[in-house]
Amino acid sequence: MSVSKETKAALVAKYARSEGDTGSAEVQIAILTERIRNLTAHLQRNKKDVSTRRGLVGLVSKRNRMLRYLKRVDPGRHAAIVADLGIRG
């Protein structure tokens, strides 16, 4: 259910703001989005997995906080990442 090394490396390469950037808001939001998609697929197959659902809610909340931060700091970057990932921001 976690993000594979290859997928994470691809997300970092795509959303990094500079060489070696793994901690910018865009990279973190992209990785969280991938984890959320994986957990959503898992929960569609395992409807009674309550502990995973709780973890999913926490991840969505964390991503929303990061999106609010990014919108406050740089609305242009926020709009770009929301459009690129296809999420509501």
Stockholm file with secondary structure:
# STOCKHOLM 1.0

chainA/1-89         MSVSKETKAALVAKYARSEGDTGSAEVQIAILTERIRNLTAHLQRNKKDVSTRRGLVGLVSKRNRMLRYLKRVDPGRHAAIVADLGIRG
#=GR chainA/1-89 SS CCCCHHHHHHHHHHHCSSTTCCSSHHHHHHHHHHHHHHHHHHHHHCTTCHHHHHHHHHHHHHHHHHHHHHHHHCHHHHHHHHHHHTCCC
#=GC SS_cons        CCCCHHHHHHHHHHHCSSTTCCSSHHHHHHHHHHHHHHHHHHHHHCTTCHHHHHHHHHHHHHHHHHHHHHHHHCHHHHHHHHHHHTCCC
//
